[in-house]
Amino acid sequence: MRHRRNIRQTVISDHLLNNYNIMGLEARESASCIIEPDEQYNPDSYQIIITTLSNWGIRLYAGVNGGGVIHLLKHLEPLDQADTGAPSFLTIGEYTAGFVPLGHYLGSGRIAASVATTGAATKLICCGLSDAKLHDIPAVYIIPVSNGSTAGFSPLQDTTEYGSNMVLQLRAELPESVFVLDDRTTLHRQLLLAKEQLDRSKPVVLVLDNEGLNISQMDSGLLPAIPDIRARENDSTEAFLTAFRRETEGKRVVLLVGEEMARYQYAADLTTRLSETLGAATIWSINGANAISRDNLYGYGYISFGGNDRAISLYNSLGEHDVLLVIGACPDEYTVNFKKISASATFHFSNIPQAYGLVGNSLQHVVEGRYYQVNGPLDWWLQTLTDAAAELPFANIPMEKAPRDLNDLPFARAGGEYVDMAVLYQRLDCWWPEGSIGIDDTCLAYKDRQYVTQRPNNNIRFFSLYRGSAMGGAFGVAIGAKLADPGRQVFLFTGDGCFRLFSGSMGEVSHLGLVVFLLNNETFGIVEQGLRKVLPDVGTAHYHSRLNAVDYCAIARANNWGAIRLAPDLGNLDEILRHLEEGPVRSLLIEVPVDPNQLLGKNPRLKNL
């Protein structure tokens, strides 16, 4: 077990210092960091935007320069030439750029920005925008629109109501987070409102109306009012403890841990202590695993998609003699697969207002029994509950500790000419460097890896933006995580189908030292494996899932990457890992020959198709 510090003394300060759940005092201070007019210095609107975002801690921008953003980006240094800490711009394809802020935040808790020109480029970065919304990740997306005076005159890449009507499209997805910057006299107010949304873990879109920004004049007497941004008030502690004590008497207690909890520095210690104190079985979502310690003796595994048998069975068994404590979890399709929570009572801890998955800021709609919602910093509430149980134990029925093996059946094996992926995942699980980050793309890895390894690894945090499941987007996430801390190892698992969506951007990041495991099975693997069950009477040709063979190592080398093909018997794996331990200077692609018929992790979603 890892060393445990006095969490009571540090829970509030630590999660603020790490920029997770950034509310309260820190939000009020940062919201006031707006560059003010100065009689001797008259910056243009774009300098005001860059300086304001810089004062918020935003230093990294990614995208492609061009029409509509040239006057903004002229204020940024190229990433490879910028001084440490200076705002800088990474030139990289828009699809990949849209995901860079997500990885940057997951890797460091710091917000970053993605920039696109008008037209199709805006649509490309918005794939990342969707995942930022679905996973409650604060990020900034900067896009321009056609000049208002051109409406009806068919401007290139027309974003007016006669063209793509882009602002209304964006507001359909983010009703409260799209801010049109079209007037210097209102620029401060619009930026402050955007900051308020970021402080609530929401992505925002800053829309540049260049015509409006250049025509209007700054009112030098205008002082921006600071919005009243407060931390969410804690619900009554005593009322909660009384209800929890009453509901849990004579019942099992199960913890369902989600990705919001993983944003707290001492999450794994807190969930372990609560599990042990209550004797509560603990299950977790794909990203919620980052809030779990491998040493948690009550850890029953990942739930649902790629989930472990013990965790799935436990969730399905919840009934009138059980209480479920939902800790920062979203009941999305890959977590509960549309099955309502059937426990007699559900307690829900959350601290992100209107988080994705909530309806009316509540989970009541997915709960069959009694429902209690508790708002406030999750670390504080877990510590409070643990302390209360230690002082006066609850009368719940302790559960048995989890078995060593969380699955019912042995792993399927691969054909002789392929790598056995179960063995590879297990070998890597014994090797991961301490403090590293892993990203799973929308490929077989995001279903199979956690099924095989069963428990999170204390040396590495793995992330998957599965709610949007945008193929190839994980490449941008990996870039963002690497740029957040260039000295940290970042590993990406991607598929040969995903590769086709980002390979054109590899050259721009050949120097970063990324490590990409490319699973080559010449298929869209998730599709093919699924359709064998959903459409068993249809010929495989009609699955439309096959991919042509490509020399992926040659493509990587052409982009100045290192490249190697993993031997089917893993005979060169140790040599590869020794090279990785030295810290690769160049980015490295490792091609893995994968058997499309090796079925590992479960996909309960197939029942919904």
N, C-alpha and C positions, 0 to 999 in steps of 0.2 A: 504493500500500500504506500502511495506517495505521502510525503511529509504533509501534515495538516497544520495550517497556521490558524490564528485566532480570526475566524471568518467574521464573527460579529463586529470586530473593530474595523474591518476593511471592505465589507460588501458594498456599501454605498459609494465610497470614494473610488474603488477600483473600477466599477463598471462605468463611471463617468470618465475617469482618466483614460479608459480604453475606447472612448467614443462609441460605446454600445449603449442603446437606450438613452441617447443624448437628449435629456430634457432638463427642466428645472433651471438652476442657476447658470449652468454652462450654456444652455440655450439662450437665456436672456442676455448673457454677456456677448456671445458670438453674434446674436442678431443685431447688436448695435454696431458691429464692425463694418460700417458702410463708409466709403470714402466720401467726404463732405466737400462742397464747393470751396474753393479758395480764390481770393481775388487775384493772386499772383500765379495761380496754376489752374488752367482751364482744360482738363482732360476731355477727350471725346467720350462719347457714350460707351464705346467698346472698352476703353481703358478703365472706366468706372466699373463695368461688369467684371473684368478680369481682376481688378484690385479687390473688389468686394468678395468675389469667390475665393480669392487668395486669403483674405482675412478669415474666411470660414474654414480654412485648412485645405482647400481644393488646389492641388498643385499639378495633377496629371490630367491631360486632355488627350483623347485619341480619336482619329478619324481621317478624313481626306479634305484638303483645302479646295476651294473653288467658289463658284458664284454664290453670293449671299453671306459668306463667312470670311472673306479675305481681309476685311477691315478689322475683324475681331482677332483673327489668328496672327496678324502682323505684330501683335503685342506679346506673342509667345515665342520662346526660344525652342529650337529643335531639341528633342529629348537628349540626344547624344552630345549636345553642346552646352546644355544648361548647367548653371551652378547648382550645387546641392540645395534642395529646398525651393528653388525658383520655379514658378509656373512654366511648364514645358509641354510640348506637343509631340505625340507619337503618330507618325504617318502610317496608317494601316487601313486595309479595306473596311468599309463601313459595317459590313455584317459582323466581322470580328470585333471592330471597335465598339459596337453596341454592348458587348459583353464585358469589355475591359473594366468598367467601373464596378461591376458586380464582384469580380475576382479581387479587385483592389480593396473593396470593403470587407469581403470575407477574410482576406488575408491580414488586414490591419485595423479595421474599424474606421478607416479614413475614406472620405467621399471623393470620387473622381468624376470626370465629365466625358461625354462622348459628343462629337460634333459631326454634323453632316450638312451637305449642301441641299438645295431644293430637289423636289422630285423623287425619283426612285431611291436615292441615297437615304432620304429620310425614312422610307419604308424599311430599308435594310437595318438601320440602327434600332428601329423600333422592335425588332425581334428581341433584343436585349432588354428594351424598356418593358416589354410584357413580362419577362421573367423577374425583373426588378419589382414590379407590382405584385406578382404572384408569390414572391418570397419576402416581401416587406423589406427591401433593401433600398436605402436612400442613395440616389444617384442623380446626376444632372445630365439632361439631354438638351443640346443647343441646336436649333434648326432655324433656317431663315424661311421667309415666305415672299411671294411675289409682291412687288410694290403695289399699293392700293390703286394708284392712278392707272395701272395697266389692266385693271379688271375689264373684261370685255374685249381686250385687244390681243388676246391669245399670246401671252408671254411664254417664253421657253419654260418648260417644266411648271406649267400653270398651277399654282396652289390656291387660286381664288375660288369663289363659289362656282365659277364656270369651268374650273378644272378639277383638281383632286379635292378641293374644299378641305384642306389639310387640318386647319385648326379644329373644325368640327369633328373630323375623324379622331384626332388626338383626345379631344374632350369626351368623346364617347367612351374611351378607355380610362381616362384620368379626369373625371369631371371637376375635381378641385385642385388639380396640380399642373394645369397648363397656363402659363403666364405670358401674355403678349407684351413685348417690350417695344412700344410704338411711340413713346413720348418721353422726352427727357424730364419733363416736370413730374411724371409719375413713376420714374424709373426706380427711385428709392423704395417707394411703397410696394411695387411689384416684387422687387428682390426680397424685401422683408417677408412678404407673404409666402414666397417660395421657400425661404429659410424655415419658416414655421412648419411647412409640410415636410421638409427634410428632417427636422427635429422629431417628427412623428413617424420616422422610418418609411417615408413615401418617396418614390422617385418624382422628379419634376421635369417639366419641359419649359425651357426658355425660348420663346419664339421671337426671332429678330425681324422686326419690321424696319428695315434699313431706311426706307424713305421717311418714316415717322421719326426715327431717332436722329436723323440728320437735319430735318427741317425744324423740329421744335427746339426751343431754347431752355436751358436750365434756369429755374427760378432760384437765384442765389439765397433768397430768404426762406426757402422751404426746408424745414427740419423734419426728417422722417419720424413718425411716431413708431415706437417699438411695441409690437403686439404683445399682449399679456400671455406669455407661454409658461405654463406651470406644469410641474410634475403631477402626474395623476395622484389624487389623494388616496391614501391607503384606506381600505374599508375597515370597519371596526374590528380590531384584533380579537377582542373578547367574544364578540358575536360569532365570528368565524370559528374560533376554537370550540365554543359551546356547540355549534351546529355540527362540526366535524366529530367531536367526541360523541354526540348523540347518534349520528348516522353510522359511525363505524363500530359501535358496540356489537360484538358477536358476529362480525362480518369480516370477510377478506378485504384487504386494501391493495389495489393495483395502481402503479404509477405509469402514466403514458407521457413520455418526455419528447418534446418537439424542438424544432430548430431555434425558436426564440430563446429557450433556456441556454442554448449553446453559445450565446453571445456574452455570457457572463464568465469572468476569468476563472472563478473557482467552481464552475458548474459541476464538474465530475465529482469533486469532493462533497459538494452539497447534496447531490442526488444519492451518492453512496451512503452518506451518513443518515439521510432520511430513510432510505431503503432498510438499512440495518436497524435503525431505531424502531421502526414500525413493523419490521418483518414483512415488508411489502414487496411483492414481485414487481419487477420493473421491465417495461417494454419501451421501444423507442422507434421513432420514424427514421428515415434514411439519413437526414441531416441532424436529427436529434441525437444521433449516436455520439456527436461531438460533445455532448453534455454528460456522457456516461464513461465510467472507468471500466477497463477490462477486469479490474479487481473486485467489481461489485458482485458479491456472491448471490445476489437476488436478481441478476440480470438474465432475463428469459429470451432476449434476442430482438432482432429487427421484426417489424410487423408488416404484413401484407406483401407488397411488391418486392420480390427478392427476399422475402421474410423467412424466418426460421419457424419450424413446426411448433416448437414449444410456445413461442409468442403468439402465433396465429391461433392455436388451440385455446390459449388462455383468454385472449380477447373474445373469441366466439363463445366461451363458457360463461361470460359475465351475466349475472342475473340478480334476483332479488336478495341474494345473500352477499352481494359485493358492492364495494364503493370504488369508483374510479377517480383518481386525482389527475387531471389533465394539466400538464405543466408546459405552457407555451407551445402547445401542439395544435396543428390544423387538421381537421378531419377530412383531408382531401382523398381523392379516389385511390391514390397509391398507398395511403395509410390505413384507411378503414374500408375502402371499396364499397362505399354507399351504405354500409351497415350501420344502423343507428346504435348509439351507446345504450346498452340494455341493463346497465347496473341499476341498483335501487336508488342510488344517489351519485351525482357527478359534481365534483368540485373543479372549477376551472380557474387557473392562475394565468393572468395575462397583463402585459404592460404596454402593448402597442395599440393605440386607439384605432378602431375600425380596421384591424388587421385582416389580411386576406383570409377568407373562410368564415368570418363572422358575418352574421346577418342581424342588422340592428345592434351591432357591437356585442353580439352574444352567440353562444353555441346552443342555445335552447332548442333550435330547430332540428338538431341531430341527437337530442337526448330524449329517451323515453321515460326515465325516472325523474326524481327531484333534481333540480339544478341550482347550483350556487356559483356565483361568479365573484372572483376576488381580483381587484385591480391594484397594481403596485409593482415595485421592483421584485422580480422573481427570487433573486438571491435572498432578499430580506425576508420574504414570506417563507421560504424553505428553512431558513435559519430559525425563524420564529416557531414554526411547526416542530422542528427537531428539538428545540429547547423545551417547548411545552411537553412533548412526549417524554423527554428525559426527566423533567420535574415531576410529572404525574402521568404515568404510562396510560395510553389509550387501551380500551378493552376490545380492540379488534383481534381477530384470529390470525396469528402469525402464519405465514406461508412457508413451505419448504424452500430451502435454498435451491437454486437452479441446478439442473444436471450439467455435467461437463459437456455432453454433446446435445446441442439444441435442435438437431434434426432427426427425423425418424429413419431415413434410408441412407445407404452409402451413396457416394457421388458416382454419377455416370462417368464412364471413361471415354477418352477420345480415341479415334483411329490412329494407326501406327505412324502415318505421315504427318500427324498434327501434334502440336503441343497439348498436353493434358492441362487444361486451364485450372482445374481444381488443385493440381499439384503446384502450378505456377503461383496462384494466389496464396497458397500456404507457405511456399518458399519466401515470397516477398513479404508476407506477414511477419516472418521471423527476422527480416532484414531492415525494414524501413528506418531511415535515419531519424534521430530525435529532432522534433520541431519542424518536420517537413509537412507539406500539404499535397493532397491528392485530389484530382478532379475526375469525375466520371462523366463521359459524354453520353449521348443518347445511343447507346450501343449495348451489346450483351453484358459488358462490364457493369453497367449500372443496375443490372438485375442479378448478376451472378456473384460478384465479388463479395458482397456482404452475406450472401447465403453460405458461401464456403467458409469465410473467416469467422462468422457467427457473432463475434464481439468486436467492438471498436479497439483499435490499437493505440496505446497511450503515446506512441512516438509520432503519430501522423493523424492529421484531421482530413477527412474526406468530405467533399461537397458534391452535390448533384442538383442541378436546376431542373428537376424532373417535372415540375408542374407545367412548364411550357414545353418541355421536351424538344427543344429546337436543336436538330442535328448540327453538329459542328460548332455550336456556340461555346462549348467548353474550352475551345482553343483560346478564345478571347478571355475567358475567365482565368485560365492558367497564366496568360500574359499579365493580367492585372494583379494576380497574386504574386507573381515573380517581381514585378516592378515595385510592389509594396515593400518588399524586403529582398533585394537582389542576392543576398548571401544565403537565403533559404532555398532548400531543394524543393522544386515543384514538379510533380509527376502528373501526367495526363493519360488516361485510358480513353482511346477513341477507336472508332471502327472505320473500315474501308469506305463505307457509305458516307460517314461524317466527314472523312478526309476530303472528299470532293468539294465540300463547302468552304474550306479554309486554306487549301493548299497554295492558293495564289498569294497568300499573305505570309508565307513562311520566311521568305527572304528578309523581311524587315526585322525579324526577331532571331536570326541565326546566332547572334552574339549573346543571347540572354542565358544560355545554359539550361533551357527547358529540356525535360525528358519526356518523350511521347512514346507510349506503348500502342502501336497500331495493330488492332486485331483484324487480320485479313482472312475472311472466310468466303469472299467473293459473293456475298449476299447481303441484303438488308436483314440481318440475323433475327432481330426482334420480330419482324414481320413474318419471316419464313417459319420460325419456330411456333409462332402463334397460330398461323393459318393451318398448320398441320392438325391443330385441335379444333379450330373453329370451322374449317372447311375440309374435313377429312376425305370427302368424296370428290373433291375438285383436284384436277391434275396440277402438279407443282408449277408447270409452265404458266398457269393462270394466276399464280401468286404474284407475278411481276416483281420478283424479289432478287433476281440474279444480277450480278455485277461482272463486268469484264475484268480479266486479269490485268494488273498494272504493276510496273516495276516501281514500287513505292520508295525503295532505297535510292534508286537513281534520281527520282524527283527530289528527294531530300538533299542529296549531294549537289544537285544542280542549284539548289537554294543555299548552298554553303553550310548545310547541316552535316553532322556526322550521321552515319546510318549503318545498321547491322541487322542481320536476320537471325532471330533466335532459333537455335537448332530444335527440331521436334523432341529430341530426348533431353533437352535442356543442358546439353553437354558444354555449351559456352556461357551458361548463365553466370557461373561464379566469376568468370573473367569479366563479363559485362558489369557485374556488381562491384568488382574491385575498381574498375574504371570510374564508376559513378561515385564511389566513396571519395575519390580524389576531387570531385566536384568538376564536372565537365565545363570547359570554357565555351565551347560551341554547343549549341542545341543538338540534341541527339534523338533520332528516330529509331525505335526498335520494332522491327516488323515481326509479328507473332502469327505463324500459320495456325489457324483455328478451324476445328472441325464443326461445321454448321449443325451437325447432328448431336453434338454433346449438349444435352439438356441439363442445366444445373438449377438456377434459381426459379422460383415460382412466379407466375404472372396471373394473379387472380382477376385482373381486368378483362381477361379473355371471356369471362362469363357475361360481360356487359356488351360484347360485340355481336 
